[in-house]
């Protein structure tokens, strides 16, 4: 994960998320700020774009989501709809990334919109993997997420 050509900050983003999940907010936010500073210096900060052909990747919505930048997440979503290559297999990963980004940035309408799309693509069993994602903690009591859980349990 330290040398992924199209996604050079994969390791750093995973490390920052780990720090945040462990409650080390100051350190996690510092790491995110460092990543943002690096990406802002690049002509093309996301050379892999919305591709998911690599083993490890991130999407343009993730850093703004982790940083609570709702405008940045919305801009990334717009870019996704306008520019992401058509790929039904990859779309579940992309839409999940968008759902997590919106959840982290505080838009509990768009996050569930994308989660609904993911569940339509992969079916109720998909809830099993969603249920453990810390990025969705803010949605645990949302009726739509509880409905996904009930469908999975049935």
N, C-alpha and C positions, 0 to 999 in steps of 0.2 A: 504494500500500500504506500510505500514511501517513494516509489518511482513509477507513477502511472502517467505517461506522456500527455495525454489529452486532459487529464484531471490531476494536476500537480499538487493540489492541496488536499487530496483525499485523506491522507494520514492526519494532517493538521485538523481538518474538520471533524474527523472521528475522535481525535483527542479532545477537542473543544467540547464536543457533545458529551463525551464521557465525564469531563470535569463538571459540566452543568448538571448532568444526571446525578452525580455524586454530591451535589450541593455545593460545589466549589465554584460559586457564581463569579466571584471576582476573577479568579484564574481563567475560567471558561470565557468570560467576556473579554478578557485581555487577549486571549488566543484568537478570538473572533475578530477583534480589532486589528490584530497583526495580519490575519488572513485578508481582511478587507483592504488594508493598506497595500499589500502585495498585489492583489487583483486589480486595484485601481490604477496601478502603474503599467499594466499590460494593455497592449492594443486590443487584444482579444482575451478577456479574462476567462472565458468559457470556451476553449477551443473544441471541446467535445459537444458543446451545446446540449441538445436534448437527446443525444445518442445514448444508447444503453448497450452498445456492443462490447464494452469492456467488462472485465470481471469486477472492477471497482470503479464507481463513478459517482458524480454528484450533479445536480441540476442547478440552473441559474436561480431557482426560487429558494434554495436551501439556506444560503448564508443570510439573505434578508429575513427569512423566517426565524432563524436562530437569534438574530439581532433585534427582532421585534419591529422590523421595518415594513409596515403594512403596504406602504406605497411601492416599495421595492418588490414585494411579493406580487402585488397586482400587476406591476410592469412585467414581471417574469411570466405571470399567467397569460397576459396578452401576447407576449412573445411565443409562448408555448402554442397557443391556438393559431397564431399566424405562421409560425416557422418550424414547428416540430415535424420531423419526417413521419409520414403515416406508417405506423407499425403497431398493430393490435397487440402483439406480445409485449412490447415495451411500454405500452400505454398504462398498464396497471402500475408499474413502477413510477412512471411520471406523475400519474394522478395521485398516487399515495404521497409522493414528495410534495405535491402542491397542497394536499390536505394537511400534512404535517406543518408545512410552512404557514398556511393560514391559521392553523390552531395555535402555533407559537406566536404569531403576530396578532392574534386576538380577533379574528373574523370567524365567528362560530356559525356563519351561514355558508360561506364558501368552503370551509373545511369539510363540512358534512356533505355538501354538493359533490365534492371530489371523492369522498369516501363512498357515497352512494354509487358513483360511477365505477369505482373499484369493485364493489360488491356485485354489481351487475355483470362485470367482466369475469370474475372468478368464482362467484357463488358464495353461499353462506359459510362454507368452511373457511373462507378467507378471514373470518372474524378471529379465528384462533391466533393468527399471526398479528393481527391488529391489536388484540387485547393486551399484548405485552409491551407495546410501544410507548415509552415515556412521553413522547411528543403529543400523545392524545390524552394525557391525564386530565386536562381541562374539560374534556368532553365526556368523562365517565358517566355522568348522570343525565346526559342529553337523551331525550326520548328516541331520537333516530338511531343513536348508537345502541341504546338498550334494545331497540327493535332488531338491530343486526345481531345482537347477542342472543335474543330469543330465537331468531331464525336459525342461528348456528346450533343452539341447544336442541331445537326440534329435529 
